[in-house]
Amino acid sequence: MHNSHASISSSNIHPTLINKRNSIKQQKFNRSKNSYKTLFVSGLKSSVSVRNLYSYFTGCMRVTIKQNRSVSYLKYAFVDYRTSEQAQRSLYRGVDRSLLGHECRVEYATGQSNISKNHQSIDNKKVVISKIPENVSEDDLHRLFAHGRILKYCPARHIHFSPTTTRSEVKDKILTGYAFILYNDEKQAANVIERANQYQINGQSLAVSLYRHQNHRMK
């Protein structure tokens, strides 16, 4: 009798587990299906507005536009359609980069992975220059790092500090400068990194490295 009772209990539990698994599979399928109704638009130039995107992506239901945290002059957006067929037509129509920006890309939205890939792609095109000596202008950096866009430049500067002993006078210390430079593609940035130990300015060697958004301290 004990075995019979155990058999009845397991037969009652088994369909419940199957139903839960089927429900999870259905939810995953629905999310996957819905992802083909939404487009992820990255690399938008800062002048692009929600109205511009509604006009460009005709027939869309909703547009959500956000600022890119890695590069201040770029935006990204999610464009929702009622059907996957409408989204597909917009995806394959091509990109008007004169309107949306020369770095613009359009793809299907697949959740947070789109945003992560977008940040990672930009980080792989961004180079950090440090140990920049005094009397270096942005033009000097442009000449040395051709084809790159200077996102931020903090020149070398003097700071005044007082030593711990009271008899000593106030002293001067020089903090070297640093810059963030963005290239059009990862290959250009990689070429700079390969020649990192060859860059000098005013007779001083520069430190050149690839940017890492998550753990870089210069901001």
C-alpha positions, 0 to 999 in steps of 0.5 A, spaced: 500 500 500 505 504 501 508 503 494 501 504 491 501 511 495 508 513 492 506 511 485 500 516 486 503 522 489 509 521 483 504 521 478 500 527 480 507 531 481 510 529 474 504 533 470 505 539 474 513 539 473 511 538 465 506 544 465 512 549 469 517 547 464 512 548 458 510 555 461 518 557 461 519 554 454 513 558 452 515 565 456 522 564 452 519 563 446 514 569 446 520 573 449 524 571 443 519 572 438 517 579 441 525 581 440 524 581 432 519 586 433 524 591 436 530 594 433 536 597 436 539 603 433 546 605 436 551 610 434 546 616 433 549 623 433 547 627 438 542 632 434 537 626 432 531 627 436 525 622 437 521 625 432 527 624 427 526 617 429 519 616 428 519 620 421 525 615 419 522 608 422 515 609 419 510 605 422 513 604 428 509 604 435 514 607 440 521 610 440 525 610 446 532 614 445 537 614 451 544 617 451 550 613 451 554 613 457 561 611 454 561 617 448 557 623 450 556 625 443 552 619 441 545 616 443 542 609 442 534 607 441 529 602 441 524 602 436 518 598 437 513 595 431 507 592 431 509 586 427 516 582 426 515 583 418 514 591 419 521 591 423 524 586 418 523 591 412 526 597 416 532 593 418 533 591 411 532 598 408 539 600 409 541 606 414 541 614 412 548 615 416 548 623 413 541 623 417 543 618 423 550 619 424 556 615 420 557 610 426 549 608 426 548 601 426 541 598 426 540 590 428 534 586 432 534 588 440 536 582 444 535 585 451 541 588 455 546 584 450 545 590 445 547 595 450 553 591 453 556 590 446 555 597 444 559 599 450 564 594 448 565 596 441 566 603 443 571 601 448 575 597 443 576 604 439 578 608 444 585 610 446 587 613 453 594 617 452 597 619 459 604 622 461 603 628 457 608 633 459 607 640 459 606 645 454 602 640 449 596 643 445 590 639 442 593 640 436 599 637 438 595 631 439 592 631 433 598 631 429 601 625 433 594 621 433 592 622 426 585 620 424 582 620 431 577 624 435 579 627 442 574 626 446 577 629 452 584 632 454 586 634 461 593 638 460 599 637 465 598 642 471 602 645 477 599 643 484 602 647 490 603 643 497 606 644 503 611 638 506 609 636 513 615 639 516 614 647 518 620 649 516 620 647 509 617 652 504 611 650 499 613 646 493 611 645 486 609 638 483 607 637 476 601 632 474 602 630 467 596 630 462 592 625 459 587 624 453 581 620 451 581 619 443 576 615 439 577 612 432 572 610 427 574 603 427 577 597 432 583 596 427 585 603 427 585 603 435 589 596 435 594 599 430 596 605 435 596 600 441 601 596 437 606 602 436 604 604 443 612 604 445 614 609 439 610 615 441 613 621 444 612 628 445 617 634 447 622 628 448 618 625 453 615 618 452 607 617 452 603 611 455 598 609 450 593 604 452 586 601 450 580 604 454 576 600 459 570 603 461 569 599 467 575 599 471 578 606 468 579 611 473 580 617 469 574 621 468 
